[in-house]
Amino acid sequence: MIRYYKTIEGKLEKLNSYEDGCWVNLVEPNNEEIGELSDILDLDIDSINAALDAEERSRIDVEDNHILILIDIPI
């Protein structure tokens, strides 16, 4: 599931679609959603798939055009 959020007038608002400067929340994505997000953000699919790897560690990667934040939370 893909959800987009953006701070508007000091409040976090849910958006209907991607906008520059928004927060992208991706939870248990399917292949279609991964492809869609890769196209929208001009992001390598491997970066998205890294978040799906159960052995991936929490990290922040700063690239030229994006910041990837991976958070590993035990449930």
Disulfide bonds with the S-S distance in Angstrom:
none
